[in-house]
Amino acid sequence: MSQQGQLKPVRVWDLPTRVFHWALVICVVGAVLSAKVGGNAMVWHMRLGYGVLALLGFRILWGLVGGRWSRFSSFFYSPAALLRYLRGQALPEDHFDVGHNPLGAFSVLAMLAWLLAQVASGLIADDEIATTGPLIGFVSGEVSLAWTAYHKSYGQWGLLALVGLHIAAIVFYRFWQRKNLLGPMFSGDKSLPAAIPASQDSWGTRVFALTLLTACAAGVYLLISLTPA
């Protein structure tokens, strides 16, 4: 990234992206803890899972129409750009320090995909005690048991591994690279050259984001209300 010109606060993470991020953290942590508690807490495990699904639906849509640095188009780097990043030979137009760098972008996409698979498996899961997914009637018992096993084992441990990797990356960049990744996810801004384009973050875009989130929540409600013909 070019170092020419004075640095100034540039809006990188729009408010909808920041709210999504922290709401997802709360829902995922709550879902994991409620699953560990079990019993009556499984009601909240299911509710938080639905919340995660609504948030994921929103993030997929926001990745298409959201702020510049929240769009998935900024997540994809060419093999040459990835090599430049790994070698520390960034070009001015690479903008590795603005949104997500190549490794960070890959980890975000992996996290979203894994969460989607975990929630989807939960929709057809059966703990054979008192809790079943709302869509269990659409699959056979064998399919349900197979995905229940995945949900409790590979899905769970893979998710925890990705979360741990995410936290480790934040710590690494904070103490070894002297880069604060958490601060901008609260404020939305990074100190960058004035030439760096900012993400649009107006009240109009925020209302639009809220409309999308509401539509996603309604979609999840309709989904879990389905019954086999």
GIJOPE-V885293 format. One record per backbone hydrogen bond with DSSP energy under -1.0 kcal/mol. CO is the residue of the C=O (numbers start at 1). NH is the residue of the N-H. If there is no record, write none. Layout:
BEGIN
CO & NH
CO & NH
END
This chain:
BEGIN
6 & 194
8 & 192
10 & 190
11 & 199
14 & 18
15 & 19
16 & 20
17 & 21
18 & 22
19 & 23
20 & 24
21 & 25
22 & 26
23 & 27
24 & 28
25 & 29
26 & 30
27 & 31
28 & 32
29 & 33
30 & 34
31 & 35
32 & 36
33 & 37
34 & 38
38 & 41
39 & 42
40 & 43
41 & 45
42 & 46
43 & 47
44 & 48
45 & 49
46 & 50
47 & 51
48 & 52
49 & 53
50 & 54
51 & 55
52 & 56
53 & 57
54 & 58
55 & 59
56 & 60
57 & 61
58 & 62
59 & 63
61 & 64
61 & 65
62 & 66
63 & 72
67 & 70
67 & 71
71 & 74
72 & 75
78 & 82
79 & 83
80 & 84
81 & 85
82 & 86
83 & 87
84 & 89
91 & 94
95 & 98
101 & 105
102 & 106
103 & 107
104 & 108
105 & 109
106 & 110
107 & 111
108 & 112
109 & 113
110 & 114
111 & 115
112 & 116
113 & 117
114 & 118
115 & 119
116 & 120
117 & 121
118 & 122
119 & 123
122 & 125
123 & 135
125 & 133
131 & 127
133 & 136
135 & 138
136 & 139
140 & 144
141 & 145
142 & 146
143 & 147
144 & 148
145 & 149
146 & 150
147 & 151
148 & 152
149 & 153
150 & 155
153 & 157
154 & 158
155 & 159
156 & 160
157 & 161
158 & 162
159 & 163
160 & 164
161 & 165
162 & 166
163 & 167
164 & 168
165 & 169
166 & 170
167 & 171
168 & 172
169 & 173
170 & 174
171 & 175
172 & 176
172 & 177
173 & 179
183 & 186
183 & 187
184 & 188
188 & 12
188 & 13
190 & 10
192 & 8
193 & 196
202 & 206
203 & 207
204 & 208
205 & 209
206 & 210
207 & 211
208 & 212
209 & 213
210 & 214
211 & 215
212 & 216
213 & 217
214 & 218
215 & 219
216 & 220
217 & 221
218 & 222
219 & 223
220 & 224
223 & 226
END
